[in-house]
C-alpha cells in the first residue's frame, strides 16, 4: 500500500504537463527536465523548487518541458531558443549532446546545464561534488551497520552516478575497513519496482543499509527498506519524510540552489559562461538534517559525520573522484 501511494504521488506530479509560473517577470526562463521526469521526489523536483522560489523572489516567469524519453531533447531545447527565452536550462547530463548543437545554433541565447560541461561561450555548466556528499553518508552507513554489509543502488551506470558510488564506498571504508558495499544498477531513473527488487536482494544478502542514487527508481528502494526492516539513505532532495525513521538521512544535492543562483545571476546581469561548482563548502552537497533519526543515530556517529564534513572543507580529507 505504501509503495502504491508513493507511485501515485510520483505519477500525479509527473503528469501535470508543461505547467508554468503565472506572474509575468522581466526575465523568462525555460527548462527541460531530465528523462527521469517530474515526480521523482528527487533531482527534477528539486530543480522545479528552485524555479518556483526564483519566481516568488525575483518575479521571473518560467515554462518547463517534462520529456518522457530522449528522442526529442534537441527540439525541446530549440523551442525555448526560438521564442528568445532569456535563459534555457538543461536539467541533466542526458541533454548535453542536444545542448551542444542548440547552443551553437543560437549564440545569442544564454543556456545552463546541470551535471555536464558544454564548453560554449553562451553556456554555464553547473557541477556538483557528489563524491564529497556521498562520502559523508558513507561515514554514517559505515558506523551504523550491524552486519558490516551495506548497499548502493544506482540508476544508469554513467560517470556521474559512479561519483555517488565511489564517494560512498570511500566514506564507508574510512570508518569501517571490515564493511562490504554491494552495488547494483537499475539501468533506469524511473523504475521503482526494479529499485525495490534490487534493494530487497541486497538486504537478503546481508545489507542493513542501502543508499540509492537512482531518481524515481529510489522510491522503490525506500519502500523496500520500510517494508523489510532495514535502513535507506535518500538522495538529491531530502527524502527522509517518505519513510520517517527508515531513511537515516539523504545526500542532499542542492539542484534547487544551483537553479536559483543561476537565475539570480541572470536577473542581476552577471551570469557568466563556464563552470560553476557546488561542493560541501558551498552548501551544494551534504546530508539532510536528521529530523526523524536523531533518536536513532548515536551522537558519536553524528559527530563523526560533522567532523568529516569539516575536514573535507579544510582539505584534510580529499575524496577521490572515481571518474578522473
C-alpha positions as CSV (number, residue, x, y, z in Angstrom):
1,X,0.0,0.0,0.0
2,X,2.8,2.4,0.9
3,X,4.6,1.6,-2.4
4,X,1.3,2.2,-4.4
5,X,0.9,5.6,-2.6
6,X,4.5,6.6,-3.5
7,X,3.8,5.7,-7.1
8,X,0.6,7.7,-7.1
9,X,2.4,10.7,-5.7
10,X,5.0,10.4,-8.4
11,X,2.5,9.9,-11.2
12,X,0.4,12.8,-10.1
13,X,3.3,15.2,-10.1
14,X,4.8,13.9,-13.3
15,X,1.6,14.2,-15.4
16,X,0.8,17.8,-14.6
17,X,2.2,18.7,-18.1
18,X,4.0,21.9,-19.1
19,X,2.9,23.9,-16.1
20,X,4.3,27.4,-15.6
21,X,4.9,30.4,-13.5
22,X,1.9,32.7,-13.7
23,X,3.4,36.1,-12.9
24,X,5.0,37.9,-15.8
25,X,8.5,39.0,-15.0
26,X,11.2,40.8,-16.9
27,X,13.1,37.5,-17.4
28,X,11.7,34.3,-18.9
29,X,13.3,31.0,-18.1
30,X,12.7,27.7,-19.8
31,X,13.8,24.4,-18.5
32,X,13.9,20.9,-20.0
33,X,13.9,18.2,-17.3
34,X,15.9,15.0,-17.5
35,X,14.1,12.0,-18.8
36,X,13.6,10.6,-15.3
37,X,10.7,13.1,-15.2
38,X,8.9,15.2,-12.6
39,X,7.5,13.3,-9.6
40,X,10.9,11.7,-8.8
41,X,10.8,13.5,-5.4
42,X,14.5,14.0,-6.1
43,X,16.5,15.6,-8.9
44,X,13.9,17.1,-11.2
45,X,11.6,18.1,-8.4
46,X,14.5,19.9,-6.7
47,X,15.1,21.9,-9.9
48,X,11.4,22.8,-10.0
49,X,11.5,24.0,-6.4
50,X,14.4,26.4,-7.4
51,X,12.4,27.8,-10.3
52,X,9.3,28.4,-8.1
53,X,11.4,30.1,-5.5
54,X,13.0,32.3,-8.1
55,X,9.6,33.2,-9.4
56,X,8.5,34.2,-5.9
57,X,11.6,36.1,-5.0
58,X,12.6,37.7,-8.3
59,X,9.4,37.9,-10.4
60,X,10.7,35.8,-13.3
61,X,8.3,33.6,-15.3
62,X,9.1,30.1,-16.4
63,X,7.9,27.2,-18.5
64,X,9.1,23.7,-18.4
65,X,9.1,20.6,-20.6
66,X,8.9,17.2,-18.9
67,X,10.0,14.7,-21.6
68,X,9.1,11.0,-21.4
69,X,12.1,9.9,-23.5
70,X,15.3,11.2,-25.0
71,X,14.1,11.3,-28.7
72,X,13.2,14.9,-28.9
73,X,15.6,16.7,-26.5
74,X,17.1,18.8,-29.2
75,X,13.6,20.0,-30.3
76,X,12.6,20.8,-26.7
77,X,15.6,23.0,-26.1
78,X,15.3,24.6,-29.5
79,X,11.7,25.5,-28.8
80,X,12.7,27.8,-26.0
81,X,15.5,29.3,-28.0
82,X,13.2,30.1,-30.9
83,X,11.0,32.0,-28.5
84,X,14.0,34.1,-27.3
85,X,13.9,33.0,-23.7
86,X,16.4,34.8,-21.5
87,X,17.7,31.6,-20.1
88,X,17.3,28.0,-21.1
89,X,18.2,25.3,-18.6
90,X,19.0,21.7,-19.5
91,X,18.5,19.7,-16.3
92,X,20.7,16.7,-16.6
93,X,23.7,15.2,-18.4
94,X,21.4,13.4,-20.8
95,X,20.7,16.7,-22.5
96,X,24.4,17.6,-23.1
97,X,24.6,16.4,-26.8
98,X,21.4,18.2,-27.7
99,X,22.5,21.4,-25.9
100,X,25.9,21.4,-27.7
101,X,24.1,21.8,-31.0
102,X,21.4,24.2,-29.9
103,X,23.9,26.5,-28.1
104,X,25.9,26.6,-31.3
105,X,22.8,27.4,-33.4
106,X,21.6,30.1,-31.1
107,X,24.7,32.0,-29.9
108,X,22.6,34.9,-28.6
109,X,20.7,32.8,-26.1
110,X,22.0,32.0,-22.7
111,X,22.0,28.4,-21.6
112,X,22.8,26.5,-18.4
113,X,23.2,22.8,-17.9
114,X,23.3,20.8,-14.7
115,X,25.6,17.8,-14.3
116,X,27.6,18.2,-17.5
117,X,30.1,20.5,-19.2
118,X,29.2,22.1,-22.5
119,X,32.2,24.3,-23.5
120,X,30.5,27.1,-25.3
121,X,30.6,30.9,-24.8
122,X,26.9,31.0,-24.0
123,X,26.6,28.1,-21.6
124,X,27.0,28.0,-17.9
125,X,27.8,24.4,-16.6
126,X,26.6,23.7,-13.1
127,X,28.5,20.9,-11.4
128,X,28.3,19.2,-8.1
129,X,30.9,17.4,-5.9
130,X,28.6,14.3,-5.5
131,X,31.5,12.2,-4.2
132,X,32.1,14.5,-1.3
133,X,28.5,14.4,-0.1
134,X,28.3,10.7,-0.7
135,X,31.4,10.3,1.5
136,X,29.5,11.8,4.4
137,X,26.6,9.3,4.1
138,X,29.2,6.6,3.7
139,X,30.7,7.5,7.1
140,X,27.2,7.3,8.5
141,X,26.5,3.9,7.0
142,X,29.9,2.5,7.9
143,X,29.3,3.4,11.5
144,X,25.6,2.4,11.7
145,X,25.8,-1.0,10.0
146,X,25.4,-4.0,12.3
147,X,26.1,-6.6,9.6
148,X,29.1,-4.9,8.1
149,X,27.3,-5.1,4.7
150,X,25.7,-2.0,3.1
151,X,24.3,-1.5,-0.3
152,X,24.3,1.0,-3.2
153,X,21.7,1.2,-5.9
154,X,22.4,3.4,-8.9
155,X,20.2,4.4,-11.8
156,X,22.2,4.5,-15.0
157,X,25.8,3.3,-14.8
158,X,27.3,6.5,-16.0
159,X,30.2,8.6,-14.7
160,X,28.1,11.0,-12.6
161,X,26.4,8.1,-10.7
162,X,29.8,6.4,-10.2
163,X,30.8,9.6,-8.3
164,X,28.0,8.8,-5.8
165,X,29.1,5.2,-5.6
166,X,32.8,6.0,-5.3
167,X,32.3,8.6,-2.6
168,X,30.0,6.3,-0.6
169,X,32.5,3.4,-0.8
170,X,35.3,5.7,0.4
171,X,33.3,7.0,3.3
172,X,32.3,3.5,4.4
173,X,35.9,2.4,4.3
174,X,37.2,5.5,6.1
175,X,35.4,4.4,9.3
176,X,34.9,0.7,8.8
177,X,37.6,-1.3,7.0
178,X,35.6,-4.5,7.5
179,X,32.5,-3.4,5.8
180,X,31.4,-4.6,2.3
181,X,29.5,-2.5,-0.2
182,X,27.1,-4.3,-2.5
183,X,26.5,-2.5,-5.8
184,X,23.7,-2.8,-8.3
185,X,22.5,-0.6,-11.2
186,X,18.9,-0.5,-12.3
187,X,19.6,0.9,-15.8
188,X,16.9,3.5,-15.3
189,X,16.0,6.5,-13.2
190,X,12.2,5.8,-13.4
191,X,11.8,2.1,-12.4
192,X,10.7,2.0,-8.7
193,X,9.6,-1.6,-8.9
194,X,13.1,-2.6,-10.0
195,X,14.6,-0.4,-7.3
196,X,12.5,-2.3,-4.8
197,X,13.8,-5.7,-6.1
198,X,17.4,-4.7,-6.1
199,X,17.3,-3.3,-2.6
200,X,15.4,-6.3,-1.3
201,X,18.0,-8.6,-2.9
202,X,20.8,-6.7,-1.2
203,X,19.0,-7.0,2.1
204,X,18.7,-10.7,1.6
205,X,22.4,-10.8,1.0
206,X,23.0,-9.1,4.4
207,X,22.8,-5.4,3.7
208,X,21.2,-3.5,6.5
209,X,21.6,0.0,5.0
210,X,21.0,0.8,1.3
211,X,22.0,4.1,-0.3
212,X,20.4,5.0,-3.7
213,X,21.4,7.4,-6.4
214,X,18.6,6.5,-8.9
215,X,16.0,9.2,-9.1
216,X,12.4,7.8,-9.2
217,X,13.8,4.3,-9.0
218,X,14.9,5.0,-5.5
219,X,11.3,5.3,-4.3
220,X,11.3,1.5,-4.6
221,X,14.5,1.3,-2.5
222,X,12.9,3.3,0.2
223,X,9.7,1.3,0.2
224,X,11.7,-2.0,0.3
225,X,13.6,-0.7,3.4
226,X,10.4,0.3,5.1
227,X,8.6,-3.0,4.4
228,X,11.6,-5.2,5.2
229,X,13.0,-3.5,8.3
230,X,16.3,-2.1,7.1
231,X,17.6,1.5,6.6
232,X,17.7,3.5,3.4
233,X,19.6,6.7,2.5
234,X,17.9,9.1,0.1
235,X,19.4,11.3,-2.5
236,X,19.2,14.8,-4.2
237,X,16.2,16.1,-2.2
238,X,15.6,15.4,1.5
239,X,13.7,12.2,1.2
240,X,13.6,11.5,5.0
241,X,9.9,12.3,5.2
242,X,9.0,9.5,2.8
243,X,9.6,6.9,5.4
244,X,10.4,8.6,8.8
245,X,12.8,6.6,10.9
246,X,13.7,4.3,7.9
247,X,15.5,6.9,5.8
248,X,18.5,7.7,8.0
249,X,19.4,10.8,6.0
250,X,19.6,11.9,2.4
251,X,22.6,13.0,0.4
252,X,21.1,16.4,-0.5
253,X,22.3,17.7,-3.8
254,X,21.1,21.3,-3.9
255,X,19.9,21.4,-7.5
256,X,17.4,23.9,-6.3
257,X,20.2,26.2,-5.1
258,X,22.1,25.9,-8.4
259,X,19.0,26.8,-10.4
260,X,18.1,29.7,-8.1
261,X,21.6,31.2,-8.0
262,X,21.9,30.9,-11.8
263,X,18.6,32.8,-12.3
264,X,19.7,35.4,-9.7
265,X,22.9,35.9,-11.7
266,X,20.8,36.3,-14.8
267,X,18.5,38.9,-13.2
268,X,21.4,40.8,-11.7
269,X,23.1,40.9,-15.1
270,X,26.3,39.0,-14.1
271,X,25.6,35.5,-15.5
272,X,28.9,34.1,-16.8
273,X,29.7,31.1,-19.1
274,X,32.0,28.4,-17.9
275,X,31.9,26.0,-15.0
276,X,30.4,26.7,-11.6
277,X,31.0,24.1,-8.9
278,X,28.8,23.3,-5.8
279,X,30.6,21.3,-3.1
280,X,30.3,20.8,0.6
281,X,31.8,24.2,1.4
282,X,29.3,26.0,-0.9
283,X,26.4,24.1,0.6
284,X,25.9,22.3,-2.7
285,X,26.0,18.8,-1.2
286,X,25.7,17.4,2.2
287,X,23.3,15.5,4.5
288,X,19.7,16.3,5.4
289,X,19.1,17.4,9.0
290,X,18.3,14.0,10.6
291,X,14.9,15.3,11.5
292,X,13.4,11.8,12.1
293,X,16.5,9.9,13.2
294,X,18.4,11.9,15.8
295,X,17.0,9.5,18.4
296,X,18.2,6.5,16.3
297,X,21.7,7.6,15.4
298,X,24.2,7.8,18.3
299,X,25.7,11.2,18.9
300,X,29.2,9.8,18.3
301,X,28.1,9.0,14.7
302,X,26.6,12.4,14.1
303,X,29.8,13.9,15.5
304,X,31.9,11.8,13.1
305,X,29.8,12.9,10.1
306,X,30.2,16.6,11.2
307,X,34.0,16.1,11.6
308,X,34.3,14.5,8.2
309,X,32.4,17.5,6.7
310,X,34.8,20.0,8.4
311,X,37.8,18.0,7.2
312,X,36.6,18.0,3.6
313,X,36.1,21.7,3.7
314,X,39.6,22.3,5.2
315,X,41.2,19.9,2.7
316,X,42.3,17.4,5.4
317,X,40.1,14.8,3.7
318,X,40.3,14.6,0.0
319,X,37.6,12.4,-1.6
320,X,38.8,10.9,-4.9
321,X,36.6,11.5,-7.9
322,X,36.4,8.0,-9.4
323,X,35.7,9.4,-12.9
324,X,39.1,11.1,-13.0
